[in-house]
């Protein structure tokens, strides 16, 4: 049995002419690998709602919201969320530092009315135009009915370290390019992969992980073969067993071919 854990943004999905796209070669590689009997698991910070438009491609499982939600062969293995009491506590802390935050739930992303109006003002666009951008998927916080997987916002490294000190060990925080995320401590890509592997304890498994950013390093901790995209960050490349080409240069297809998965 071979299992490939595949990051989404920057790995499977690229940006071209300000539009998201998936290379045809990547779709072909996934189709061929699954036909060969190998399992493909998406491993991403995206919520399940944000993955809906990818599901028709055909995947065997999902590690979504950075490990908060895990599904294998249409069976839910884990669903960990921030309860309302904890959210209110975090909300009070963030308000002290004037942080405008977003929340991610299974059914999408949420923001405040103020954030929406600030975004309209910043870009000088109408609400109709906003709905045609990436911000069009956001709903208002007061409309939220589902549980929160993670909270994310912008902040510098000093703020990250300060919050980490206040919220650890109950919560796990990440920092990348002035983006801070807060989730339950037991959730990350590493723990998500482990839960998938636990389902195959008595089988001989060979595992692969493909990613592009430093946040994908946690995937590398649990697999046999670590693969970095050519467009990936230098720190991740240093830890990789193999560096494939970029998204634009058929990176996923060439990586699958290199390891004889197709």
C-alpha positions in Angstrom: 0.0 0.0 0.0 1.2 3.5 -0.9 -0.3 6.7 0.4 0.5 10.2 -0.9 -0.4 13.2 1.3 -0.8 16.2 -0.9 -0.9 19.8 0.2 -3.3 22.1 -1.7 -2.3 25.8 -2.0 1.1 26.2 -3.7 1.3 22.5 -4.4 -1.9 21.3 -6.2 -3.3 24.7 -6.8 -1.4 27.6 -8.3 -2.1 31.2 -9.3 -2.1 32.3 -12.9 -3.4 35.7 -14.1 -4.8 36.3 -10.6 -6.9 33.1 -10.9 -6.5 29.8 -9.1 -5.8 26.8 -11.4 -4.8 23.1 -11.2 -2.4 21.9 -13.9 -3.8 19.2 -16.2 -0.7 17.2 -15.5 -1.5 17.1 -11.8 -5.0 15.9 -12.5 -3.6 13.2 -14.8 -1.0 12.1 -12.1 -3.7 11.8 -9.5 -5.9 9.7 -11.8 -3.1 7.4 -12.8 -1.8 6.9 -9.2 -5.3 6.0 -7.9 -5.8 3.6 -10.9 -2.6 1.9 -9.7 -4.2 1.3 -6.4 -2.5 4.1 -4.4 -4.4 6.4 -2.0 -4.3 10.2 -2.4 -5.1 12.2 0.8 -5.4 16.0 0.7 -3.6 17.6 3.6 -4.4 21.3 3.9 -5.3 24.3 6.0 -8.5 24.7 4.0 -11.9 23.7 5.5 -14.1 21.0 4.0 -16.3 23.7 2.5 -13.3 25.2 0.7 -12.5 21.7 -0.7 -16.0 21.0 -2.2 -15.0 22.2 -5.7 -12.0 19.8 -5.6 -13.8 16.6 -4.5 -14.9 15.6 -8.0 -11.2 15.1 -8.9 -11.3 12.0 -6.7 -9.5 11.6 -3.4 -9.4 8.9 -0.8 -9.4 11.2 2.2 -9.0 14.6 3.7 -6.9 16.1 6.5 -8.6 19.5 6.6 -8.3 22.7 8.7 -4.7 21.7 9.5 -5.7 18.4 11.2 -8.9 19.5 12.9 -11.0 17.4 10.6 -10.0 14.0 9.2 -11.9 11.8 6.8 -10.8 8.5 5.1 -12.9 6.6 2.6 -15.9 8.8 3.4 -15.6 7.9 7.1 -15.0 10.7 9.7 -12.0 9.8 11.9 -11.7 13.1 13.8 -13.5 16.3 14.2 -11.9 18.7 16.8 -13.1 22.2 17.3 -12.8 25.2 19.6 -15.8 25.3 21.9 -17.8 28.5 22.5 -16.3 29.1 26.0 -12.7 28.9 24.7 -13.6 31.1 21.7 -15.0 33.8 24.0 -11.8 33.6 26.1 -9.6 33.9 22.9 -11.8 36.7 21.6 -11.3 38.7 24.8 -7.5 38.3 24.5 -7.5 39.3 20.8 -9.6 42.4 21.4 -7.0 43.6 23.9 -4.5 43.7 21.1 -7.0 45.1 18.6 -6.8 42.0 16.3 -9.4 41.7 13.6 -9.8 38.0 13.2 -11.5 35.5 10.9 -12.8 32.1 11.9 -12.9 28.9 9.9 -15.7 26.4 10.3 -16.7 23.2 8.3 -19.2 25.3 6.3 -16.8 28.1 5.4 -15.1 31.3 6.6 -16.6 34.1 8.7 -15.7 37.7 9.4 -17.2 40.8 11.1 -19.2 43.6 9.4 -16.3 45.9 10.2 -13.8 43.7 8.4 -16.1 43.5 5.4 -16.6 47.3 5.2 -12.8 47.9 5.7 -12.1 45.5 2.8 -14.6 47.3 0.6 -13.0 50.7 1.5 -9.4 49.5 1.1 -9.9 48.1 -2.4 -12.5 50.8 -3.4 -14.9 48.2 -4.7 -18.7 47.5 -4.4 -20.2 44.5 -2.6 -21.0 42.9 -5.9 -17.4 43.2 -7.0 -16.2 41.9 -3.6 -18.3 38.7 -4.2 -16.3 38.0 -7.4 -13.0 37.9 -5.4 -11.6 35.4 -2.9 -13.5 37.4 -0.1 -16.8 36.4 -1.7 -16.7 33.1 0.3 -16.8 35.0 3.6 -20.0 35.1 5.7 -20.8 37.4 8.6 -19.9 36.1 12.1 -23.4 36.6 13.4 -24.6 34.1 10.8 -22.3 31.3 12.2 -24.1 28.2 13.4 -21.3 25.6 13.1 -18.3 24.9 15.4 -15.0 26.7 14.9 -11.9 24.8 13.6 -9.4 27.7 13.8 -9.0 31.4 14.2 -6.7 33.4 12.0 -5.5 37.0 11.7 -2.5 39.2 10.9 0.2 40.0 13.4 3.9 40.3 13.8 6.3 37.8 15.4 6.2 39.6 18.8 2.4 39.3 18.9 2.7 35.6 18.0 5.1 34.9 20.8 3.0 36.8 23.3 -0.1 34.9 22.4 1.7 31.6 22.3 2.8 32.2 25.9 -0.8 33.0 27.0 -2.6 30.2 25.1 -0.2 27.3 25.3 -0.4 24.4 25.9 -4.1 24.2 25.3 -3.8 25.7 21.9 -1.5 25.3 19.0 -0.4 28.5 17.2 1.4 28.9 13.8 3.1 31.9 12.3 3.9 32.4 8.6 4.4 35.7 6.8 2.7 37.7 9.5 -0.3 35.4 9.5 -1.2 33.8 12.8 -3.5 30.8 13.3 -4.9 29.4 16.5 -6.3 25.9 16.8 -6.6 23.1 19.4 -3.2 21.8 20.6 -3.8 18.3 19.3 -4.3 19.4 15.7 -1.7 19.8 13.0 -0.8 18.0 9.7 1.4 15.6 11.6 -1.3 14.3 14.0 -3.7 14.2 11.0 -1.4 11.9 9.1 -0.9 9.7 12.2 -4.6 9.2 12.5 -4.7 8.0 8.9 -1.8 5.7 9.4 -3.4 4.2 12.5 -6.1 2.8 10.2 -3.4 0.7 8.5 -1.4 -0.6 11.5 -1.2 -4.2 10.2 -0.3 -3.3 6.7 3.0 -2.6 4.9 2.7 1.1 4.1 5.0 3.4 2.1 4.1 7.1 2.5 4.9 10.3 0.6 4.2 14.0 1.4 4.3 16.8 -1.1 4.3 20.5 0.0 5.6 23.9 -0.7 5.6 26.0 2.6 7.2 25.7 6.0 3.7 24.8 7.4 4.1 21.6 5.5 7.1 20.5 7.6 4.8 18.8 10.0 3.8 16.5 7.1 7.4 15.5 6.7 7.7 14.2 10.2 5.4 11.2 9.5 6.3 10.0 6.0 8.9 7.9 4.3 9.6 10.2 1.4 9.5 14.0 1.7 9.0 16.0 -1.5 9.2 19.8 -1.9 7.8 21.7 -4.8 10.3 23.7 -6.9 8.3 26.8 -6.0 8.5 25.9 -2.3 10.3 27.7 0.5 14.0 27.2 1.0 13.6 25.8 4.6 11.3 23.1 3.4 13.6 22.2 0.5 16.4 21.6 3.0 14.4 18.9 4.7 13.2 17.3 1.5 14.4 13.9 0.1 13.5 15.2 -3.4 12.8 18.6 -4.9 10.5 18.4 -7.9 9.8 21.2 -10.3 7.3 24.0 -9.8 3.5 23.9 -10.3 3.9 25.6 -13.7 6.5 23.0 -14.7 4.4 19.9 -13.9 5.9 19.4 -10.4 3.3 16.9 -9.1 3.4 14.8 -12.2 7.2 14.6 -12.3 7.3 13.8 -8.6 4.9 10.9 -9.0 6.9 9.7 -12.0 10.2 10.0 -10.1 8.9 7.7 -7.3 7.3 5.3 -9.9 3.8 6.0 -8.6 2.6 6.4 -12.2 
